[in-house]
Amino acid sequence: NASFEKVLEADKEKLRAKQWWIEGMEKKQNTLFKAQAKALEDGGPGAEPGKIMHGEFKGRNALCFYQETIPQASLPKPRVEVKNTRFTTKQHEELDGMLQASFVARQARVQGEKLDNAFDVALREGRFEQL
């Protein structure tokens, strides 16, 4: 698809603009390497005397840059421990008590709703037995 190619090329161009130093050094090194390799193939000295001939350079490698094709493992979200907050010990005890009380109240409310529903059903059906 041509539009996808344009979007992909635009993304690559943004990456090149953002990391211009990688592209420039890679191009410079590889141009020098290709010139030295061509000179060696033609029978001349590959590099100038006293200079080392290097290999081809790849700017983005797996050591320095994570591969975007490999999914990165997400870090687990930390659990908040009440001990590490600004509350005092007394406030901790109150909060713990409130939590337990809210749990009990919730269970009672659910049981009460069940009982209310049972009374409604008994009223509609006309059966008043011991519930």
Residue pairs with C-beta under 8 A, 6 or more apart in sequence:
16 23
22 59
22 60
23 59
25 57
25 59
26 57
26 58
26 59
29 54
29 56
29 57
30 56
30 57
32 54
33 53
33 54
33 55
33 56
33 57
36 46
36 47
36 53
36 54
37 46
39 45
39 46
39 47
40 46
40 53
46 53
47 53
66 72
82 92
82 95
83 92
87 95
115 131
118 131
119 131
122 128
122 129
122 131
